[in-house]
Every structure is written in structure tokens, then in C-alpha cells.
Amino acid sequence: MVIFVYGTLLRGLLRAHSLVTADFLGLARVQGTLYNLGAYPGLSEHGQGSVIGELYRVDTPTLAQLDRIEGFRSSDPEGSLYQRRAMAACMISSGETLTVETYVYHQDLPGVARITHGDYRRHLLEAQHESEPRWLLAYGSNMTTTRLAERVGWPHAARAGYIPHAKLVFNKRASKGGVYANLALGDRTDACPAVAYRLTPDQIEDLDRYEGVPSHYLRTAIPFQCRDTDETLLAQVYLADPAQLVEPALPVDAYLRHLRHGYAEHGFDSSALPPNGCLG
């Protein structure tokens, strides 16, 4: 069975260990509204918004454990805290729609605050660092620090590392034809080179405008493994909206030069990047 999780079961959060034996299938979103219930969130099927989460293929024992965590009793669904229901989920990396199961909050929600962007990990990061700089990942042209600085000013800090379960791909539709960088789902051995920049909330909002959030890129939060310490931290990142995906292709040379400069600046091997001279 494929399960969509959107709260404390997400990678990097309190109960992620409950899915250690499950197969990670990638990021996805479902239609609905996300509410902040304090120690955990609740998903309502009502509303025209979207909720960001992760998909896992789970076996029967893991599913039974998740039912216990979420307070779902198949023998008494009406008396359960959450109900496990089927929903349509859109894969962020491919745009494919799958029928999955998830846990829908089954209690009244009067006066409960909405998480308007529908992303629980991002909500936690922003609540923790309301006005302070926070980590944002670059895996494309913003890996070149001078390019980032030209857009939003200099970062407060930078750390090189890798995005687990991810591969670099060029399948985001560019505004004048061509393609931009994006992340594709990888297996357990894949890790995409990236840089975590420490940026203020104002800098991130300015960068949102360059990246075309939310219609071109989504800003979400994912785990990031620091190269110098092997520490894993949560950071925000831009991922192409599924509506903007095209067939993978070669980016223009000017765009590739930014990537090569960024790889060299932060000590990454650029041999895996497409060669220059592919497109003018």
C-alpha cells in the first residue's frame, strides 16, 4: 500500500523512524487544507488548497503501526482521531497522479489555525526562525554565490552538501524556451550536490520572485546532508511545479556556466554536468 504522510512522519521529524523500513517514493501533494493542531497537523479534505507531503510504500506491519500512531481503528472509524482514506496524490517530481491512502483528521476544527502553504516542515522552520536567517538550498544557477548576491544580497553563511534521494535534471520549462534545473527522484544511493545558504526571510521572499513562486517553482522543506560534518538539517528548496515539467533536455551554455562556477566554488566534481557548447 502507498501512504501519503504530511506531519511528524516526514523525514527529519519526530516519528520519521516509523518509516525506516518503508520505500520512499518521493514528494507529493494532495488537495485539501492543513491545520496546525499544536504538536502535529491535521488534514481536511475540504478546501481548494494543497498539502505537501511524502509517499511511502508500506507493508502490513508498518501500516498497523501507523494506524496506532494516528489513532485510527478500522473497527471504529467514526470514533477514531484520524480516518485512513483514499485520495489522489500528484507526484512533485513527475506530475504522475496516484491513488494513495492518508490520514484525515476526524474531529471538529473550530478556531484552529490554517497552515496556508500546506507544508508542515516549512511551517516548523518558519515558526522556529520567524525573523532570523534560515537555510535555503541551491542546486542550480544560484550555486554561484555572486549570482545569488546580485539577486538578493550576500548570504549570512553557506554550507556545501547533498540532497538525499535526489538527482539533478533539466526538465523545468524556461520562460523563453529551453530548460532550467530541477530535482528528480533518486534511489537510496543518489545524492544531488547543493549549497545551503543562510538567508533572511526578506531575502527568501525576494528570491521567490526570481524563481516564480508559486506558479513556476514550489518552495518546500526537505532534509540536507552537510558535507563537512555529515549533519542532516532541514532546509527550504525550490522544486518545479508539476505543471511546468517538460522532457529533460540540455540547458543553454550561459546557464551551464553558472552551474560550473558554482560546482567549482564549492568543491564539487562538475564532470557529471553536460558539456559546454551544447546550446548557445
C-alpha positions in Angstrom: 0.0 0.0 0.0 1.1 3.6 -0.7 0.7 6.0 2.1 0.8 9.8 1.9 2.3 11.4 5.1 2.3 15.1 5.8 3.2 15.6 9.5 5.5 14.2 12.1 6.2 11.1 10.0 8.0 13.2 7.4 11.8 12.8 7.0 13.7 14.8 9.6 10.7 15.0 12.0 9.8 13.2 15.3 8.2 10.0 14.0 10.2 9.5 10.8 11.8 6.4 12.3 8.5 4.6 12.0 9.0 4.5 8.2 12.7 3.4 8.2 11.8 0.1 6.5 9.3 1.6 4.0 10.2 2.5 0.4 10.4 6.3 -0.1 8.6 7.2 -3.3 9.1 11.0 -3.3 7.3 14.2 -2.6 3.7 14.7 -3.5 0.7 16.9 -2.9 -3.0 16.3 -2.3 -5.9 18.7 -2.4 -7.2 19.9 1.0 -6.4 22.2 3.9 -3.7 21.7 6.5 -4.3 22.8 10.1 -1.9 23.4 13.0 -3.1 21.3 15.9 -0.1 22.2 18.1 2.1 19.1 18.4 1.0 17.8 15.0 -1.0 18.9 11.9 -4.4 17.7 10.7 -5.5 17.3 7.1 -9.0 18.2 6.0 -10.3 17.1 2.6 -12.3 20.4 2.3 -10.9 23.4 0.6 -9.2 24.1 -2.7 -5.7 24.4 -1.3 -2.9 21.8 -1.5 -0.9 19.9 1.1 2.7 18.8 0.6 4.0 15.5 1.9 5.8 12.3 1.1 4.8 9.0 -0.3 5.9 5.6 1.0 5.2 2.0 0.1 4.5 0.2 3.4 3.9 -3.4 4.4 1.2 -4.7 6.6 3.0 -4.5 9.9 4.1 -0.9 9.2 0.6 0.1 8.2 -0.7 -1.3 11.5 1.9 0.7 13.4 0.9 3.9 11.5 -2.8 3.2 12.3 -1.8 3.1 16.0 0.2 6.3 15.8 -2.6 8.2 14.1 -5.3 6.9 16.4 -7.2 5.1 13.6 -9.2 2.0 14.5 -10.6 0.1 11.5 -13.2 -1.5 13.9 -14.4 2.0 14.9 -13.6 4.6 12.2 -16.2 7.1 13.5 -14.6 7.1 16.9 -11.1 7.5 15.6 -8.9 10.6 15.9 -7.9 10.2 12.2 -9.5 8.2 9.5 -7.5 6.5 6.8 -9.0 7.3 3.4 -8.1 7.1 -0.3 -7.1 10.3 -2.0 -5.5 11.3 -5.3 -1.8 12.5 -4.9 0.3 14.3 -7.5 4.0 13.4 -7.6 6.0 16.6 -7.5 9.0 15.2 -9.5 6.9 13.7 -12.4 3.4 15.1 -12.3 2.0 11.5 -12.2 -1.2 11.1 -10.2 -1.6 8.1 -7.9 -4.4 6.8 -5.7 -3.0 6.6 -2.2 -4.2 6.4 1.4 -3.7 9.1 4.0 -4.9 10.0 7.5 -7.6 12.7 7.5 -8.4 14.5 10.8 -11.8 13.4 12.1 -12.5 15.9 14.7 -14.1 19.4 14.7 -11.7 22.3 13.7 -13.3 25.5 15.1 -10.8 28.3 15.6 -7.8 26.1 14.5 -5.2 28.0 12.6 -4.6 27.0 9.0 -1.1 26.4 7.5 -1.8 28.3 4.4 1.0 27.0 2.2 0.2 23.4 3.2 3.7 22.4 4.1 4.3 21.2 7.7 8.1 21.1 7.6 8.3 24.5 6.1 5.8 25.7 8.8 8.1 24.4 11.6 11.2 26.0 10.1 9.5 29.4 9.7 7.9 29.3 13.2 11.3 28.4 14.7 13.1 31.2 12.9 10.4 33.9 12.5 12.7 36.8 11.8 16.1 35.1 11.8 18.0 33.9 8.7 17.1 30.3 7.7 18.7 27.7 5.4 17.7 27.6 1.7 19.2 25.2 -0.8 20.6 25.9 -4.2 21.3 23.1 -6.7 21.1 25.1 -10.0 22.4 28.5 -11.1 22.2 30.0 -7.6 25.1 27.8 -6.5 27.3 30.6 -7.8 27.3 32.9 -4.8 27.8 36.1 -6.8 24.7 35.3 -8.9 22.7 34.8 -5.7 24.1 38.1 -4.3 23.2 40.0 -7.4 19.6 38.9 -6.9 19.0 39.2 -3.1 22.3 40.2 -1.5 25.0 38.2 0.2 24.1 35.2 2.3 24.9 35.1 6.0 26.6 31.7 5.7 26.9 28.8 3.2 27.4 25.1 3.6 28.1 22.6 0.9 26.5 19.2 0.9 24.0 16.9 -0.7 20.2 16.4 -1.1 19.5 12.7 -0.4 17.4 10.5 -2.8 17.7 13.2 -5.5 19.3 13.6 -8.9 19.9 16.8 -10.9 17.7 17.0 -14.0 16.9 19.8 -16.5 13.2 19.5 -17.1 11.7 22.8 -15.8 10.2 24.8 -18.6 12.2 28.1 -19.1 10.3 31.3 -19.9 11.8 31.7 -23.4 12.1 28.0 -24.3 14.8 25.8 -23.0 15.1 24.3 -19.6 16.2 25.0 -16.0 17.4 22.8 -13.2 15.1 20.6 -11.1 15.3 17.6 -8.8 14.3 14.1 -9.9 13.6 11.3 -7.5 16.7 9.1 -7.0 17.3 5.9 -5.1 18.9 5.4 -1.7 22.4 5.8 -3.1 21.7 9.1 -5.1 22.5 12.5 -3.7 22.4 15.8 -5.6 25.2 18.4 -4.9 23.8 21.5 -3.3 24.6 24.6 -1.2 22.7 25.6 1.8 22.6 29.4 2.1 21.6 31.2 5.3 19.2 33.9 4.1 16.8 36.3 5.9 13.0 36.0 5.3 13.1 39.1 3.2 15.9 37.7 1.0 13.9 34.5 0.5 10.8 36.5 -0.5 12.9 38.4 -3.0 14.2 35.1 -4.4 10.7 33.8 -4.6 10.0 36.5 -7.2 13.0 35.4 -9.3 12.0 31.8 -9.1 8.4 32.4 -10.0 6.9 31.1 -6.7 4.3 29.6 -6.6 3.3 29.1 -10.3 6.8 28.0 -11.6 8.5 26.7 -8.6 7.3 25.5 -5.2 9.2 26.4 -2.1 9.2 23.4 0.3 11.4 21.9 3.0 13.5 18.8 2.8 16.5 17.1 4.5 20.0 18.2 3.5 23.3 16.4 4.4 26.2 18.8 5.2 29.4 17.6 3.6 31.8 18.9 6.3 30.1 17.3 9.3 27.6 14.7 8.0 25.0 16.6 9.9 21.5 16.4 8.5 19.4 19.5 8.7 16.1 20.7 7.3 16.2 23.4 4.7 13.9 25.0 2.2 14.3 24.4 -1.5 12.7 25.3 -4.9 11.1 22.4 -6.9 9.5 22.8 -10.2 5.7 22.8 -10.1 4.5 19.7 -11.9 2.6 21.9 -14.4 6.0 23.3 -15.6 7.7 19.9 -16.3 8.9 19.1 -19.8 11.0 16.4 -21.3 14.6 16.5 -20.0 16.9 18.5 -22.3 20.1 20.4 -22.4 20.2 23.9 -20.9 21.9 26.8 -22.7 25.6 27.4 -22.2 25.1 30.6 -20.2 23.0 28.7 -17.6 25.5 25.8 -17.5 28.4 28.3 -16.8 26.6 29.4 -13.6 26.4 25.7 -12.5 30.0 25.0 -13.4 31.2 28.1 -11.5 29.0 27.0 -8.5 30.4 23.5 -8.5 34.0 24.8 -8.7 33.4 27.4 -6.0 32.0 24.8 -3.5 34.4 21.9 -4.4 32.0 19.6 -6.4 33.0 17.5 -9.4 31.4 19.0 -12.4 32.2 16.1 -14.8 28.6 14.9 -14.4 27.2 18.1 -15.8 26.5 18.4 -19.6 29.5 19.7 -21.6 29.6 23.3 -22.7 28.9 24.0 -26.3 25.7 22.0 -26.4 23.5 25.0 -27.0 24.3 28.7 -27.5 
